[in-house]
Amino acid sequence: MEYQELITDEATFRALREQCAALFYTDRRLPERVFRRGFSSYCVFEHAQIMRKEFADVLASLAKKSGDKEVNYMTIEPDPVDYYKKHCGFYGLASFSAETVRDTYIKVMYLDGSVESFRARGGDVGVFWGESMRWAAFCDRKSWEVCLLGLDVPLGESAEKELGCMSPSRLTTYISGLYNDKGDVGWEFAAKLKRNYLSLV
């Protein structure tokens, strides 16, 4: 099955990658500063949330509030060109219509269960953003199992609850649970994230 959201055109990919490069330091990882610009507020949540159909509702809501016509996702690891274009025939980038993202998001991210899907192989480190650049998310499944969402529009209580946005104390407990044999790694991660993102929700 073909998905029009998957980018195969080089010019389109280059244009979207330029947008991505304007928003993210793709060579950095959390809890470092991964955004090239500051946002009014930040929310950190479990990475697993992005693979639920309810996450598409959050994306659609953010797009509507921001006036976005498109919602974009790009893989950082694996590389969108060296891995995806070479092995799969499409770049590791999907561009969703804001009007239909609720209906297409899960289909595209899962690719009918393909091992090359963003859900399976392409979700280790990836980013989301709207064309307005009023919101963006950096997602790291590889190291920390979390996503950091930066916002210049209100997330809203229902979306905040849906995502399960974590306070610094809850984040400490969460990371410590993942690395329970690593001493203070949970506290250190949460403390550094809070220092770098003072308006963390």
N, C-alpha and C positions, 0 to 999 in steps of 0.2 A: 504494500500500500504506500502511495506517495503522500507526503505531507508538504503542503505549500509553505508552511511556517519554517521549514528547514532551509537554510540559505545555501544555495549552490552557485550563485552568481558572484564572481570575484569583486566586481565594483560595489555591489551591495554589501558584501562582507567587509570590504575595506572601509566603507563609510560608517558602518556600525561599529567596527573595531576602533575607529577614531573617536566615536562617542564614548566608547568604553574607556579608552585611554585618557580621555578628558576627566573621567570620574574616579578612576581607580589606579592605585599603584599595584599592578598585577604581579610584581615581583616580591611583594610583601605579604605577610600572613598575620592574622590576629594573634595576639592582642595589639599589634602595632597599628599605626595609622594607615589604614588601607584606602581611605578616601582622599582624593586630591583637594577636596573642598569641604568646608564644614557644613553641618546640617543643624537645624534648630533642635532636634531631638533624635534619640537613638533607642532602639529596642533590640535586645538579644533574645533569641529563641532557639529551640532545638532544631537541628538540621532536618530531622525527619518530617517536620511540618511542611516542607516545601513539596513533598511528594504526596500530599493529601489533596483531594479535590477541593476542599475548603480553602486551600491556599489560593486557588484561582479566583475565589470571591474577593480575597484581600487584594490581589493584583488588580482586579477590575475596579474595585473601590478606589484604590490609589490612583489609577489611571483617570478615572472620572474626576476626582478632586483636582488633579493636576492638569487636566485638559489633554492628556496623552491619547494619541490615536494608536500607538504601538507600545507593546511591552516586550522587552528583549531579555534573552538569557544567553550567556556565553560561557563555555567551559574555559577554565584556566589550566587545570590538570584533569585529563589529558589535554595536550595542546590542540586548539581548534583547527590548525592547519596540518602540523606534522603527524598528528594521529588521525583526526576525523576526515579531513579532506583526502588524505592519502589512502586510508583504509576503508572509508565508508562512502565516499563520493559526495559528501556534503560537509560543509564547515561545521565546526562545533558551536553553532549559533542558531538560535530560533527566534523569529520575530513574530509575535502574536498580535492580531488585531485586538484592540481593547474591547471592541464590541462583541467579539466571539471567544475571548480567552476562557470564559467559564466553560464553554463547550469543547474547546480543543486542547486545553492545557494538559490534562492527564494523558490523552491519546498521544500527543507529541512527546511528552517526557518519558513515557513508557514504551513507545514504538511497538505496541503489541507484544511486549515481553522480550524484545530483542536484547541480546547481550551487549549490543553497541548503543543501547539507549542512554539518555541522560540519567535515567533512574539507576541504571546498572553501572556502566563504566564511566560515564561522563559527568558524574556528579561529585567527584572527590573535592574539587575546588571550583566554584563557579560564581557568576555574578548576575544580578538582575538590575534593570533600570528602565525608567520611562523616558521617552524622547525629550520631555520637558526638563529632565535632570533635577526635578524637585524631590525625587526619592531614589534610593539605590540600596541594594543589599549585597553583601559579601558573604558567601557561604562556604564553610570549610568542614567537610565531612572527614577529611583525611586525618586531621590532628585533634580537633576539638569537638566535632559533632555539633557545631553551633552556626548560626547565621546572625549577622549584625545588619540591621536595617536603619538607614539614615533617612530622616524626614524633614521636609520643609512644609508639609501639609499635615493636618491632624490625622493620626491613625484611627482614632475612635475607640471607645471602650469595647465594643463588640469584637473588633478586629484584634485589639490587644489581648482580649480574653481568648479568642480563637487561636492566636499564635502562642499563647502561653508565655508572654514576655516575662523574662526573669529579672528580679532585683539582683543587685550585686551579691547579697547574702545567699540567695537561692542559686545563683550561678556558681558561687564557690562550692556549695554542696554538690551541685550537678557535676562539675569538673572533677571534684575530689572523688566522686563515685566512679568516674571513668578511669581515674588514675589513683586508685586507693593504695597502691604500693609506692607512690612517688612523693610521699611526704606532703609538703606545703604547695604542691603544684596548683591545686585548685584556688587557694587563697592568692597566690602570686599572679595567676592568670586574671582573676577577677579584679584584683587591685590595679594591675597595669591597664586593663581595659577601661576601668573607671577613670583612671588618670588621663587616659588618652581621649576619652569620650565623656566629658563632664556632665552632659545633659542626658546620660543614659537613663531611660525610663525605669 
